Amino acid sequence: MTTVKYINGIDEVIRLNKKAIKADYNRALEIPNFIDGVCELAGASSPQVWNYKFIVTREGTFVHNDSEMRVTFIMGTKPRRYAGGQKFKNGDMVGELVTIDMSFEDYEALPSLRY
């Protein structure tokens, strides 16, 4: 089994982002652009994506400046395209990654999924 952390919905992303801005961390999000991006990737409206679980990646998550965590998570997925702009026929998907800085406490408090 594997365990992964996730950010539970857009409200939680907004809360963590406000804390990142207040703490003057290096990485924060432009929330309207983030929500637009999630909607575009999902092909859905804002209310439909509001409760998405955003999976944290291990590869892009690390201690930053010895004072906070730099956390990379998957904003969504979309069909991968050929160089000519055509979609892959096998349904292959590629994820869009987003990075935000958060406190150690907030990172440790993120819920986990086991699969």
DSSP file (Angstrom, degrees, kcal/mol; ACC not computed):
  #  RESIDUE AA STRUCTURE BP1 BP2  ACC     N-H-->O    O-->H-N    N-H-->O    O-->H-N    TCO  KAPPA ALPHA  PHI   PSI    X-CA   Y-CA   Z-CA
    1    1 A M              0   0    0      0, 0.0     2,-0.4     0, 0.0   113,-0.0   0.000 360.0 360.0 360.0 148.7    0.0    0.0    0.0
    2    2 A T        -     0   0    0      2,-0.0   113,-2.5     0, 0.0     2,-0.4  -0.927 360.0-151.3-118.3 143.8    1.0    3.6   -0.7
    3    3 A T  E     -A  114   0A   0     -2,-0.4     2,-0.4   111,-0.2   111,-0.2  -0.961  15.3-179.4-116.3 132.6    0.0    6.6    1.3
    4    4 A V  E     -A  113   0A   0    109,-2.5   109,-3.0    -2,-0.4     2,-0.2  -0.976  21.6-130.8-129.4 145.5   -0.3   10.1   -0.2
    5    5 A K  E     -A  112   0A   0     -2,-0.4    51,-2.7    51,-0.3     2,-0.3  -0.558  27.7-173.9 -85.5 157.2   -1.2   13.4    1.3
    6    6 A Y  E     -B   55   0B   0    105,-2.0     2,-0.6    49,-0.3    49,-0.2  -0.984  29.0-120.3-148.2 159.0   -3.8   15.6   -0.2
    7    7 A I  E     -B   54   0B   0     47,-2.6    47,-2.7    -2,-0.3     2,-1.6  -0.914  33.7-132.7-101.0 124.4   -5.4   19.1    0.1
    8    8 A N  E     -B   53   0B   0     -2,-0.6     4,-0.4    45,-0.2    45,-0.2  -0.557  59.3 -41.8 -88.4  80.8   -9.1   18.7    0.7
    9    9 A G  S  > S-     0   0    0     -2,-1.6     4,-1.7    43,-1.5     3,-0.3   0.033  72.1 -72.1  93.4 164.6  -10.9   21.1   -1.6
   10   10 A I  H  > S+     0   0    0     40,-2.5     4,-2.7     1,-0.2     5,-0.2   0.823 124.4  62.1 -67.8 -33.4  -10.5   24.6   -2.9
   11   11 A D  H  > S+     0   0    0     39,-0.5     4,-2.3     1,-0.2    -1,-0.2   0.914 106.4  46.7 -58.7 -40.4  -11.6   26.2    0.5
   12   12 A E  H  > S+     0   0    0     -4,-0.4     4,-2.6    -3,-0.3     5,-0.2   0.887 110.1  52.5 -69.8 -38.4   -8.5   24.5    2.0
   13   13 A V  H  X S+     0   0    0     -4,-1.7     4,-2.4     2,-0.2    -2,-0.2   0.929 110.7  48.6 -59.7 -44.5   -6.2   25.7   -0.8
   14   14 A I  H  X S+     0   0    0     -4,-2.7     4,-2.5     2,-0.2    -2,-0.2   0.918 111.3  49.4 -62.2 -44.5   -7.6   29.3   -0.2
   15   15 A R  H  X S+     0   0    0     -4,-2.3     4,-1.9     1,-0.2    -2,-0.2   0.936 113.7  45.4 -60.4 -47.3   -6.9   29.0    3.6
   16   16 A L  H  X S+     0   0    0     -4,-2.6     4,-2.1     1,-0.2    -1,-0.2   0.875 112.1  52.6 -64.7 -37.3   -3.4   27.7    3.0
   17   17 A N  H  X S+     0   0    0     -4,-2.4     4,-2.3    -5,-0.2    -1,-0.2   0.907 106.6  51.8 -65.9 -42.5   -2.7   30.4    0.4
   18   18 A K  H  X S+     0   0    0     -4,-2.5     4,-2.5     1,-0.2    -1,-0.2   0.905 110.8  48.9 -60.3 -40.9   -3.9   33.2    2.8
   19   19 A K  H  X S+     0   0    0     -4,-1.9     4,-2.4     2,-0.2    -1,-0.2   0.888 109.3  52.6 -65.8 -38.4   -1.5   31.9    5.4
   20   20 A A  H  <>S+     0   0    0     -4,-2.1     5,-2.6     2,-0.2     4,-0.4   0.904 112.0  45.5 -63.7 -41.4    1.4   31.8    2.9
   21   21 A I  H ><5S+     0   0    0     -4,-2.3     3,-1.0     3,-0.2    -2,-0.2   0.929 113.6  48.8 -67.1 -45.7    0.8   35.4    1.9
   22   22 A K  H 3<5S+     0   0    0     -4,-2.5    -2,-0.2     1,-0.3    -1,-0.2   0.878 113.2  47.2 -62.5 -38.0    0.5   36.5    5.5
   23   23 A A  T 3<5S-     0   0    0     -4,-2.4    -1,-0.3    -5,-0.2    -2,-0.2   0.492 110.9-124.7 -81.8  -2.9    3.7   34.7    6.4
   24   24 A D  T < 5 +     0   0    0     -3,-1.0    -3,-0.2    -4,-0.4    -2,-0.1   0.865  45.9 173.9  60.4  39.2    5.4   36.2    3.4
   25   25 A Y      < -     0   0    0     -5,-2.6    -1,-0.1    -6,-0.2     3,-0.0  -0.347  40.5-117.4 -69.8 159.5    6.4   32.7    2.0
   26   26 A N  S    S+     0   0    0      1,-0.1     2,-0.6    -2,-0.0    -1,-0.1   0.815  95.9  54.2 -70.6 -32.0    8.0   32.6   -1.4
   27   27 A R        +     0   0    0     -7,-0.0    74,-2.2     2,-0.0     2,-0.3  -0.918  61.1 143.1-115.9 119.9    5.3   30.6   -3.1
   28   28 A A        -     0   0    0     -2,-0.6     2,-0.3    72,-0.2    71,-0.1  -0.905  39.2-114.6-140.2 169.2    1.6   31.5   -3.1
   29   29 A L        -     0   0    0     -2,-0.3     2,-1.0   -16,-0.1    -8,-0.1  -0.726  13.4-125.7-108.8 154.2   -1.1   31.2   -5.7
   30   30 A E     >  -     0   0    0     -2,-0.3     4,-2.4     1,-0.2     3,-0.4  -0.873  33.1-157.1 -89.6  99.3   -3.2   33.6   -7.7
   31   31 A I  H  > S+     0   0    0     -2,-1.0     4,-2.8     1,-0.2     5,-0.3   0.858  84.6  51.5 -57.4 -45.6   -6.5   32.0   -6.5
   32   32 A P  H  > S+     0   0    0      0, 0.0     4,-2.3     0, 0.0    -1,-0.2   0.923 114.0  45.7 -58.7 -40.7   -8.8   33.2   -9.4
   33   33 A N  H  > S+     0   0    0     -3,-0.4     4,-2.4     2,-0.2    -2,-0.2   0.889 112.0  52.3 -66.1 -38.7   -6.2   31.8  -11.9
   34   34 A F  H  X S+     0   0    0     -4,-2.4     4,-2.5     2,-0.2     5,-0.2   0.947 111.1  45.7 -61.2 -49.5   -6.0   28.6   -9.9
   35   35 A I  H  X S+     0   0    0     -4,-2.8     4,-2.5     1,-0.2    -2,-0.2   0.914 112.7  50.9 -62.2 -43.2   -9.7   28.0   -9.9
   36   36 A D  H  X S+     0   0    0     -4,-2.3     4,-2.5    -5,-0.3    -1,-0.2   0.906 110.6  50.0 -59.4 -41.6  -10.0   28.8  -13.6
   37   37 A G  H  X S+     0   0    0     -4,-2.4     4,-2.6     2,-0.2    -2,-0.2   0.907 110.0  49.0 -64.6 -43.0   -7.2   26.3  -14.3
   38   38 A V  H  X S+     0   0    0     -4,-2.5     4,-2.2     2,-0.2    -2,-0.2   0.929 113.0  48.2 -62.0 -45.0   -8.9   23.5  -12.3
   39   39 A C  H  X>S+     0   0    0     -4,-2.5     5,-1.9     2,-0.2     4,-1.6   0.915 112.1  49.0 -61.9 -43.8  -12.2   24.2  -14.1
   40   40 A E  H  <5S+     0   0    0     -4,-2.5    -2,-0.2     1,-0.2    -1,-0.2   0.932 112.7  46.8 -62.6 -46.4  -10.5   24.1  -17.5
   41   41 A L  H  <5S+     0   0    0     -4,-2.6    -1,-0.2     1,-0.2    -2,-0.2   0.871 118.5  41.7 -64.0 -36.6   -8.6   20.9  -16.8
   42   42 A A  H  <5S-     0   0    0     -4,-2.2    -1,-0.2    -5,-0.2    -2,-0.2   0.656 101.2-131.6 -84.5 -16.1  -11.8   19.2  -15.4
   43   43 A G  T  <5S+     0   0    0     -4,-1.6     2,-0.3     1,-0.3    -3,-0.2   0.897  71.4 110.5  63.4  39.3  -14.1   20.6  -18.1
   44   44 A A  S   <S-     0   0    0     -5,-1.9    -1,-0.3    -6,-0.2    -2,-0.2  -0.859  70.8 -98.9-139.8 169.1  -16.4   21.7  -15.3
   45   45 A S    >>  -     0   0    0     -2,-0.3     4,-1.1    -3,-0.1     3,-0.6  -0.425  43.6 -98.0 -87.7 167.7  -17.7   24.7  -13.5
   46   46 A S  H >> S+     0   0    0      1,-0.2     4,-1.0     2,-0.2     3,-0.8   0.893 121.3  51.9 -54.1 -48.2  -16.5   26.1  -10.2
   47   47 A P  H 34 S+     0   0    0      0, 0.0     4,-0.3     0, 0.0     3,-0.3   0.842 107.2  55.5 -60.8 -29.2  -19.2   24.5   -8.0
   48   48 A Q  H <4 S+     0   0    0     -3,-0.6    -2,-0.2     1,-0.2     3,-0.2   0.776 114.7  36.9 -73.8 -25.8  -18.4   21.1   -9.6
   49   49 A V  H X< S+     0   0    0     -4,-1.1     3,-1.9    -3,-0.8    -1,-0.2   0.452  86.0 101.4-103.6  -1.7  -14.7   21.2   -8.7
   50   50 A W  T 3< S+     0   0    0     -4,-1.0   -40,-2.5    -3,-0.3   -39,-0.5   0.795  86.4  42.0 -59.1 -32.3  -14.9   22.9   -5.3
   51   51 A N  T 3  S+     0   0    0     -4,-0.3    -1,-0.3   -42,-0.2    -2,-0.1   0.159  82.0 137.7-103.6  19.0  -14.5   19.7   -3.3
   52   52 A Y    <   -     0   0    0     -3,-1.9   -43,-1.5   -44,-0.1     2,-0.6  -0.277  53.8-127.1 -59.8 148.7  -11.7   18.1   -5.4
   53   53 A K  E     -B    8   0B   0    -45,-0.2     2,-0.7   -44,-0.1   -45,-0.2  -0.907  19.2-149.4 -97.5 124.0   -8.9   16.4   -3.5
   54   54 A F  E     -B    7   0B   0    -47,-2.7   -47,-2.6    -2,-0.6     2,-0.2  -0.852  14.2-137.0-100.7 110.4   -5.6   17.7   -4.7
   55   55 A I  E     -B    6   0B   0     -2,-0.7    19,-2.7    19,-0.3     2,-0.4  -0.465  11.1-135.1 -73.7 130.7   -2.9   15.1   -4.4
   56   56 A V  B     -C   73   0C   0    -51,-2.7     2,-0.3    17,-0.2   -51,-0.3  -0.693  18.1-136.2 -84.2 133.9    0.5   16.2   -3.0
   57   57 A T        -     0   0    0     15,-3.0    15,-0.5    -2,-0.4     4,-0.1  -0.720   3.9-149.0 -91.9 141.4    3.5   14.8   -5.0
   58   58 A R  S >  S+     0   0    0     -2,-0.3     3,-1.1     1,-0.2    -1,-0.1   0.854  94.1  60.5 -73.3 -34.8    6.5   13.5   -3.1
   59   59 A E  T 3  S+     0   0    0      1,-0.2    -1,-0.2     3,-0.0    -2,-0.0   0.836 111.4  36.9 -65.2 -34.0    9.0   14.6   -5.8
   60   60 A G  T 3  S+     0   0    0     12,-0.2     2,-0.5     2,-0.0    -1,-0.2   0.245  98.5  91.4-104.2  14.3    8.2   18.3   -5.5
   61   61 A T    <   +     0   0    0     -3,-1.1     2,-0.3    10,-0.2    10,-0.2  -0.938  49.3 133.5-116.4 125.9    7.7   18.5   -1.8
   62   62 A F  E     -D   70   0C   0      8,-2.0     8,-3.3    -2,-0.5     2,-0.3  -0.976  59.6 -76.2-160.3 165.9   10.6   19.4    0.5
   63   63 A V  E     -D   69   0C   0     -2,-0.3     2,-0.4     6,-0.2     6,-0.2  -0.565  48.6-159.6 -70.2 132.1   11.7   21.5    3.4
   64   64 A H  E >>  -D   68   0C   0      4,-3.6     3,-1.9    -2,-0.3     4,-1.9  -0.970  64.8 -13.9-122.5 129.6   12.4   25.1    2.2
   65   65 A N  T 34 S-     0   0    0     -2,-0.4    -1,-0.1     1,-0.3     4,-0.1   0.680 105.7 -87.7  56.9  20.4   14.5   27.7    3.9
   66   66 A D  T 34 S+     0   0    0      2,-0.2    -1,-0.3     1,-0.1     3,-0.1   0.633 124.3  76.2  56.9  13.9   14.5   25.5    7.1
   67   67 A S  T <4 S+     0   0    0     -3,-1.9    37,-0.4     1,-0.3     2,-0.3   0.545  97.0  11.8-130.2 -12.8   11.3   27.3    8.0
   68   68 A E  E  < S-D   64   0C   0     -4,-1.9    -4,-3.6    35,-0.2     2,-0.4  -0.953  71.9-101.2-155.3 172.4    8.5   25.9    5.8
   69   69 A M  E     -DE  63 102C   0     33,-3.5    33,-2.6    -2,-0.3     2,-0.7  -0.858  20.2-144.8-101.0 135.5    7.5   23.2    3.4
   70   70 A R  E     -DE  62 101C   0     -8,-3.3    -8,-2.0    -2,-0.4     2,-0.5  -0.916  27.5-165.9 -95.0 116.8    7.4   23.7   -0.3
   71   71 A V  E     - E   0 100C   0     29,-3.0    29,-2.5    -2,-0.7     2,-0.5  -0.915  12.6-165.4-116.0 124.7    4.5   21.6   -1.4
   72   72 A T  E     + E   0  99C   0     -2,-0.5   -15,-3.0   -15,-0.5     2,-0.3  -0.916  16.4 174.4-107.2 132.8    3.7   20.6   -5.0
   73   73 A F  E     -CE  56  98C   0     25,-2.8    25,-2.4    -2,-0.5     2,-0.6  -0.920  36.4-100.2-136.7 163.6    0.3   19.1   -5.8
   74   74 A I  E     - E   0  97C   0    -19,-2.7   -19,-0.3    -2,-0.3    23,-0.2  -0.731  24.1-170.1 -89.1 119.6   -1.6   18.1   -8.8
   75   75 A M  E     -     0   0C   0     21,-3.2     2,-0.3    -2,-0.6    -1,-0.2   0.780  62.2 -62.0 -77.9 -28.4   -4.1   20.7   -9.9
   76   76 A G  E     - E   0  96C   0     20,-0.8    20,-2.5   -35,-0.1     2,-0.3  -0.956  50.2-100.2 165.3-178.7   -5.8   18.4  -12.4
   77   77 A T  E     - E   0  95C   0     -2,-0.3    18,-0.2    18,-0.2    16,-0.0  -0.927  25.0-179.4-131.2 156.9   -5.2   16.3  -15.5
   78   78 A K  E     - E   0  94C   0     16,-1.9    16,-2.5    -2,-0.3     2,-0.1  -0.965  44.0 -77.6-147.0 160.2   -5.9   16.7  -19.2
   79   79 A P  E     - E   0  93C   0      0, 0.0    14,-0.3     0, 0.0     2,-0.1  -0.388  49.2-120.6 -62.0 134.4   -5.4   14.6  -22.3
   80   80 A R        -     0   0    0     12,-2.2     8,-2.0    -2,-0.1     2,-0.3  -0.473  31.0-142.4 -71.2 147.4   -1.7   14.7  -23.5
   81   81 A R  B     -F   87   0D   0      6,-0.2     6,-0.3    -2,-0.1     5,-0.1  -0.834   7.9-118.4-116.5 151.4   -1.3   16.0  -27.0
   82   82 A Y    >   -     0   0    0      4,-3.9     3,-2.1    -2,-0.3    -1,-0.0  -0.303  43.7 -97.6 -70.3 167.3    0.9   15.1  -29.9
   83   83 A A  T 3  S+     0   0    0      1,-0.3    -1,-0.1     2,-0.1    -2,-0.0   0.832 126.6  57.7 -57.9 -32.4    3.3   17.8  -31.2
   84   84 A G  T 3  S-     0   0    0      2,-0.1    -1,-0.3     1,-0.1     3,-0.1   0.408 123.8-103.8 -80.8   3.4    0.7   18.5  -33.9
   85   85 A G  S <  S+     0   0    0     -3,-2.1     2,-0.2     1,-0.3    -2,-0.1   0.416  77.5 134.9  92.0  -1.2   -2.0   19.2  -31.3
   86   86 A Q        -     0   0    0      1,-0.1    -4,-3.9    -5,-0.1    -1,-0.3  -0.584  57.3-114.8 -82.2 144.8   -3.9   15.9  -31.7
   87   87 A K  B     -F   81   0D   0     -6,-0.3    -6,-0.2    -2,-0.2     2,-0.1  -0.446  34.2-100.2 -72.7 148.2   -4.9   14.1  -28.6
   88   88 A F    >   -     0   0    0     -8,-2.0     3,-0.9     4,-0.3    -1,-0.1  -0.463  25.1-140.5 -62.8 139.6   -3.4   10.7  -27.8
   89   89 A K  T 3  S+     0   0    0      1,-0.2    -1,-0.1    -2,-0.1    -2,-0.0   0.731  96.1  64.2 -76.8 -21.9   -5.8    8.0  -28.9
   90   90 A N  T 3  S-     0   0    0      1,-0.1    -1,-0.2     2,-0.0    -2,-0.1   0.396 111.5-113.6 -85.4   5.4   -5.0    5.8  -25.8
   91   91 A G    <   +     0   0    0     -3,-0.9    -2,-0.1     1,-0.2    -1,-0.1   0.655  50.9 174.9  75.7  14.6   -6.4    8.4  -23.4
   92   92 A D        -     0   0    0    -12,-0.1   -12,-2.2   -13,-0.1     2,-0.3  -0.279  14.8-153.5 -56.1 137.9   -3.0    9.1  -21.8
   93   93 A M  E     -E   79   0C   0    -14,-0.3     2,-0.4   -16,-0.0    -1,-0.1  -0.849  11.4-156.7-119.0 152.1   -3.3   12.0  -19.3
   94   94 A V  E     -E   78   0C   0    -16,-2.5   -16,-1.9    -2,-0.3     2,-0.2  -0.986  17.8-132.0-126.6 138.9   -0.8   14.5  -18.1
   95   95 A G  E     -E   77   0C   0     -2,-0.4     2,-0.5   -18,-0.2   -18,-0.2  -0.612   7.5-136.5 -91.9 150.2   -1.0   16.4  -14.7
   96   96 A E  E     -E   76   0C   0    -20,-2.5   -21,-3.2    -2,-0.2   -20,-0.8  -0.914  25.0-146.8-101.5 128.3   -0.6   20.1  -14.1
   97   97 A L  E     -E   74   0C   0     -2,-0.5     2,-0.3   -23,-0.2   -23,-0.2  -0.727  14.4-171.7-102.8 147.0    1.5   20.8  -11.0
   98   98 A V  E     -E   73   0C   0    -25,-2.4   -25,-2.8    -2,-0.3     2,-0.4  -0.972   9.2-150.8-132.9 145.9    1.1   23.8   -8.6
   99   99 A T  E     +E   72   0C   0     -2,-0.3     2,-0.3   -27,-0.2   -27,-0.2  -0.965  18.1 167.0-124.5 137.2    3.5   24.8   -5.8
  100  100 A I  E     -E   71   0C   0    -29,-2.5   -29,-3.0    -2,-0.4     2,-0.4  -0.989  29.0-128.9-141.9 146.9    2.7   26.5   -2.5
  101  101 A D  E     +E   70   0C   0    -74,-2.2     2,-0.3    -2,-0.3   -31,-0.2  -0.788  33.5 169.7 -95.4 142.3    4.7   27.0    0.7
  102  102 A M  E     -E   69   0C   0    -33,-2.6   -33,-3.5    -2,-0.4   -85,-0.0  -0.964  36.6 -88.4-146.6 163.1    3.1   26.1    4.0
  103  103 A S     >  -     0   0    0     -2,-0.3     4,-2.3   -35,-0.2     5,-0.2  -0.254  37.7-114.2 -67.4 158.5    4.1   25.7    7.6
  104  104 A F  H  > S+     0   0    0    -37,-0.4     4,-2.8     1,-0.2     5,-0.2   0.897 118.1  54.0 -58.7 -40.1    5.4   22.4    8.9
  105  105 A E  H  > S+     0   0    0      1,-0.2     4,-1.6     2,-0.2    -1,-0.2   0.914 108.7  46.9 -63.6 -43.8    2.2   22.1   11.1
  106  106 A D  H  > S+     0   0    0      2,-0.2     4,-0.6     1,-0.2    -1,-0.2   0.898 112.8  50.3 -65.4 -39.3   -0.1   22.7    8.1
  107  107 A Y  H >< S+     0   0    0     -4,-2.3     3,-1.3     1,-0.2    -2,-0.2   0.947 111.0  47.6 -63.2 -47.3    1.8   20.1    6.1
  108  108 A E  H 3< S+     0   0    0     -4,-2.8    -1,-0.2     1,-0.3    -2,-0.2   0.808 108.6  56.7 -63.8 -28.7    1.7   17.5    8.8
  109  109 A A  H 3< S+     0   0    0     -4,-1.6    -1,-0.3    -5,-0.2    -2,-0.2   0.576  78.6 115.4 -80.9  -9.5   -2.1   18.1    9.3
  110  110 A L  S << S-     0   0    0     -3,-1.3  -103,-0.1    -4,-0.6    -3,-0.0  -0.354  72.3-114.3 -60.6 138.9   -2.9   17.4    5.7
  111  111 A P        -     0   0    0      0, 0.0  -105,-2.0     0, 0.0     2,-0.3  -0.251  30.0-139.3 -69.8 164.2   -5.1   14.3    5.4
  112  112 A S  E     -A    5   0A   0   -107,-0.2     2,-0.4  -109,-0.0  -107,-0.2  -0.916   7.1-150.2-127.4 152.3   -3.8   11.1    3.7
  113  113 A L  E     -A    4   0A   0   -109,-3.0  -109,-2.5    -2,-0.3     2,-0.5  -0.955   9.5-153.8-116.7 140.4   -5.2    8.5    1.4
  114  114 A R  E      A    3   0A   0     -2,-0.4  -111,-0.2  -111,-0.2    -2,-0.0  -0.955 360.0 360.0-112.1 132.9   -4.0    4.9    1.3
  115  115 A Y              0   0    0   -113,-2.5  -112,-0.1    -2,-0.5    -1,-0.1   0.325 360.0 360.0-144.2 360.0   -4.3    2.8   -1.8
